Amino acid sequence: MPIVISKIFKGLPADECGELFIGDAIVEVNGVSIEGQSHDDVVNMLKSSGDQVTLGVRHFTHMTPFLKPAQSLQPDGTLDQLFDGRSSRTKKTASESGLSDSKWQQHIDGREKKWKTLTSLPLAMAYVTRYLWGTDNIRTNSFEVRAVDGRSSGIVHCEDTAALEQWIAHISKHILSLNHKSIKMSNKYLHQSEQISYIGWVNEYLNDDDQEELKIRWQPRFLILKGSDVCFFDVPPLNSEDLNKCIYLYKCYDVAVKQVQSSSPRRDKRDNCFLIETPLPIPNHYLSFESASAFELFEQAYYRTVYNTVSQMQSRTFACNFEGRPSGIVFDIKQGISLYDIPTKSYIWQYRFGDLQAVADDGKLCVQLSFNDDRSLNTEKIEVKDIECEDVVTVVFNLHSFVLAKIVSTDPEYLKAHRYVGNAED
């Protein structure tokens, strides 16, 4: 992540020089590029500069709104003005890059009237919704935009459904574009194994214990796919330190993503729902996107994340018992699925991922794998392997991830026509 100026204290050199602004990212110290340097390295460079230092900066306009305390998109949140009145750059950017509700006055009595900006919201990492806050009640031909700092556009009423869809599509397109720029900028400062592939808002259904007296059942979460991690945040991270402050963190190969079909029982009336199941003894995450296209965007990013992660790992081995003998079940992206017998120090069977016909487990100890090997003498025979392992859910989720990665590597177009995130009722 870049080193971004988030505060300028009055009376200090940064303020008195008049050339530094909130949102400026430091790119050089005394003519030396800081690309690839850690935060501590840059601080040491500044400390060793003595009484005078020359900074090279670049202004990231879409970062400025994030450099004030956020209120986690809470209902009716209010903040002080985001922009320093002395900074013409940030004030101009606010009106150009945000959502503005304006009032148009035509020529009256020969006097020319122009649009008057009533409010302006930054769209980077913003959140657009048609739902009443925290509920499954959808507004008729209306929507709301909430900025990352907690401010709201208020309820925007449209003349008809066509106008509503146009507004939402246009705003969502700008949000996605700005988010993509944020990802590219962040990845310049992240290691290759920690690259961000997805950011966006999703709503999580709260468990009964978490629901407030006002019946708030849905809570916005900021979801990030970073390297091999699936990260949940209450508010978007604004720097590299914030990236380590997620409320939930899972490895992508240790979870299962399952879509809730429209024909399946749902917890309420919200659409575009899915589960992120984990092997941990905590409730699974029941989530909802605002639109089907938003879910598809996440789904494709999830496919890429799993593929990249598994390709780097190559293989995983889990301790197990097979026919009463201590063994290891091995998933290898090139070799397939095999069982290593510990006493004899040899592999006793091996199958390709394509030979796998079915997987069943009891959720506790046992997992059953069914194979049909077309290389055997009896091509119609189903060979069943019963395995016992302590963490059976983790084994099944990892097998799912390796199969998914294999599909992506051999036929990436297949996943565009055949969803592979699974169904919630499976």
N, C-alpha and C positions, 0 to 999 in steps of 0.2 A: 504494500500500500504506500502511496506517496506521503511525504511529510507535508501536511497542509496546515496553514495558519488558521487557527480557530478562534483566537482572541488577540486583541491589540489593546494594551493597557495605556491609558491616557498619560501623557507626560514622559513616557519612555522613548528611547531612540526610534523604535519601530513606528511609533505614532508621530514623532516630530519630523521624520524624514518625509512623510506625506506620500510615499510611493509604495507602501505595502497595504494590502487589503485582506479582509477575511475571505477565504477561498483561494488565496494564492498558494501554490505548491512550490516548495523549494526544489530547484533542479540543480543548482550549482552553489558551492561555497568557495569564495575566493577563486573562481574560475575552474574549480575541480568538480566534475560531474558526480552526483551522489547516487546515480542509478545503481541499484543492487545493494546499496548500503543499508544497514539496519538503522532503526531509530537511535539506538545508543551510539552507533558510529557517527551519525550526523551531529548529535549533541556534543560528542567529544571534539569534532572538527570545529564547531562553533566556539567551544570553550578555549581551544588552543589558538584561536585567531587573535587574541589580545583585545585591545581597546577598539579596533576598527575591523569590520568585516564587510565584504561585498557579497551580496546574495543575488543569484540569478533565479527568477521566479517565473512561473507560468500560471495564469489564472484559469481555474476550472469553474466555469459559471454554474454547472449543474451540481457542484459540491457545496456551494455557499449555503443553501437552505438546511443542510444537515449539520451545520457547525454550531447550532444552538441546542439547548436541551429539548429533547422530544418528549411527548406525553403518550407514546405508545398507542396513537390513534384512539384514545379514549373518547367516549361521547362528550360533545360540548366542551372539548379541551380549548383553552385559550392560552396564547403566548404573547409576549411582547413582540414588537416589530422585529422581523428577522434581519433587516438590512441596516447597516450603518449609514446614516444620512450623509456622511462625508464621502461615501463611495458611489460615484456616479455609475461605475461599471455594474455593481450589484443591483442598483435600483433599476437600471435599464434592463438587465437580464430578467428581473422578476416579472416585468410586464411582457417581455418577449417570449419567455419559455414557459410561462404558467398558463393556467386556465383563467380566463377573465370573463366575468359577467358584466356586460356593458349596457348602457342605456342609449338608444339612438334618438336624436332629436333632429327633425328635418328643417328645411328652410322655413322660418316663421317670420312674417313681417319683414322679409328681405334680409334677415340675419342668418348667417350660416352657423349651424350647430353641428357638432361632431360627437363621435362616440365618447362616452365618459366611463372610464374604468372604475368599477365599484369595488371589485376584489380581485386578487391575483394569487394563484396557488402554484408552487413548483410541482411539476409532474414527474420528475425523477423519483422512482420508488413510491409513487403515489398509489392510491387504492380507489377503484371505482366500483360502486355496488348499487344494486337496485333493492336490496333487502333493508327492511327496518333493522336498526342496530341490534345485533345479538339475537335475532329471531329468524324464523323461516318464512316470515310474511313479506311478500314481494310487493313493491310499489307499482301502481298502474301508470305506465308511460312516464315514469320519473326515475331519477338516479341521483347519486351523491358522490362527490369526489372528496377524499380525505388525503391531505398531504402528509408527508413523513413526519412533519413537526406537530401533527395533531389538529391542524386547522381544517375546516370543512367549507365546501362550496355552498352548503345549504342544500335544500332539496330543489333540484332543477326539474321543472315540469315541462314535458314536451307535448306538442299538439296532437301527435298520433304515434303509433308504433313505429312507422317508417322513420320519422324524425328521431325517435328515441334510439333506434338501432344505429342510425348514422352518427349521432353524437357519441355513443358508447364506442363504436368502432373507431372513430377518429381519435378520441382521447386515448383509448387503449393502444392504438398504433404508436402514438407519441410516447406513451409510458414505456412500451417495449423497446423503442428506439433508444430512449435515454438510459434504460436499464442495460441495454447491450453496450452502450458506451462506457457505463460504469464498470461492467465486467471486463472489458478490454483494458481499461486503465488500471484496474486492480491487478489483473493478471501480469502486467508488466513488472510488478514488484513481488510476485509470488513464485515460489519454486515450481518447476514443471509438474511435480507430483501433487501440488496443492492448487492447481488451476481451478477457477470457478467456471462451471458450465451452465448454471441456472440460478436466477434469483426471482422471487415473486411472492405475492401475498396469497395465502390460502386461509380458509376458516376452519377451526377445529371445534368439534362438538364437545362441550364440557360434560364431564361425568356428573352424576347427581350430587356428589359431595362438593363439587366445585361451583355449582350453580348458585347465583345470588338470589336474594329474595325477590328481585325484580324479574326473575325468570330469564335472565340472560343466558342463553344456551350455546351461543357461538362466540368464539374469540378469534380475532385475526392473529395469524402467525406469519412471520416472514421466513420463507423456506429457501435454503441455499444448498445446492449440490457443489461441494468443494473437494477436489481430489477424489478420495474414496468415501468421503463423509456425507451423510444426510444431516443437515443442521436445522434446528428450529430456534427462532428468535422471537422475543416479544416486540423488539424494535430492530430496524435494520442496523447492522454494524457499520460504524463510520470510519474505523481504522483497523489496523492489524490486531491491536489488542482486543478490540470488541469482537473480532472473529472467534476468539477463544471464550466468549461469554454466552454461548448459546444455552438455552434451557434444556434441550435434548440433543444428543449426538449419537448417531449410529453409523456403522460401516454399511455401505450399500449392499454388500453381499450377505450381511447378516439379517436383512429384513426382507419382507415380501410385500409387494404392492398389489392390492386386489381391488378391482373396480366393483362398485355396488351397482348392479344392473337395475335399469328402470323398472323391470318386472319383479325385482326382489324386494323383500320387506326393508323399509328404510326407517330411520329414527324419527324423521319428520318430513316436511314437504320440500326440503332443499334438493336440488338436482346436482348432477356432476359430482357425486360422492365417491370416495374410495377409502380404503383402509391401508395404513402402513402397519403391518404386523411385525412384532419383535419377539425374540426369544426370552426377553426379560419378564420378570413377574410384575409387570405394570400393565394397565389397560392399553389396548391398541389405540392408535390414533385414527379417529374417524374424521375425515376431512372433506371439504367441499370447495370446488372452484366456482367462480362466478359464471363460467361458460365452458362449453365442451371444447372449444379451441384452446382455452387456457390449460385444461387437463391434458390435451394432446401435446401441447408444447412441453409441459413437464414430463410427460411419458417418454417422448423422444429423447429428452435430455437425460432421463433416468437410464434408458437403454445405452446411450453413449457412455455414461458414467460407469455402469456395470461392465461394459465391454472393455473400456480402457483399464479399469482396475484389475479385472481378471487377467487380461493380457499381460499386465506387469507382474502379477503374482505367479502366473503359470500353473501353479498347483497348490492344493491344500490337503492335508491329511488329518483324519480324526480317529482317535482310539476307539476300538469297538471289540465286540466278541462275535465270532462267526462259528456256529456249530460247536460252541463251548471252548473255542481256542482264542487266545488274545491276538487281535489283528489290528490292522489299520485300513480304513476305507480311504482311497485316494481319488481325488478329482483332479485331472490334468487336462488343460485346454487342448493339448495335442494328442495325448494317449487315451483319453476317455476316463472310464470308471473302472477301477481295479481294486482288488483286495490283497493286502500284503499280510502273509502269515508270519507272525513274529517268531515262533519256535523254530521254523525251518528257514527263516530269513529268505522267503521267496514269494512271488506272486502266484496265487492259486487260481485266480480267474480275472479276466479283463474283457470289457465290452466298450464299444464306441457309444458316444452320446446318442447317436441315431438309433442304436439298438434298444434304448430305454423306452418301454411301452407304458409303464405306470409306476407311481410311487404312492405308498400308503404308510401311515404311521399312527400310533396310538397317542401321540402327544406326550409320552412319558419316557419309554425305554426302547420300544421296538420300531423299526422301519423295514418295510418290505419293498424290494425292487424287482420289477418284472421286466425281462429282456426277451427280445426276439432277434436272434442272430441269423441273418440270411446267409452267413458263411458256413453254418453248421449243416450236417447231413439232413436233418429234419427242419426245414425252413419254417414250418408252421408251429413248431414247438415253442411254448412259452416257458422260459426258465425263471424260476422264482428264487430270490435270495433274501433270507431273513437275517437281519443284523440287529444286534443290541448295542446301544450306546447311551451314555449318560445324558448328553445334550442333543436329543433327537431332533428338536425343532431347528436348532442351528445347522445341523447336518442337512436337513431337508431344504432350508432356505439357501444354503451354499450350493447345493446341487442345482436348485432352480437357477441361481445366478450363473453357474458355469454353462448350463444348457442355453440360457439366454445369450451369453457371450458367444457361444459356438454358432448360434443362429445368425447373430450379427456378422460374424466373421465369414460365414459361408454364403449367406443370402440376405444382405441387408434390406433388400426390397420386400422380403417376406413380411417384415414387421409393419410395413405401411398398410398392408391389406389384412393382416392377421394379428390382432392384439395378443400380447403375451404377458400382460401384468396379472392375469388370473382373475377369477371372480370371487366375490366376498363369500359366496355360499359354499365354495369348494372346501 
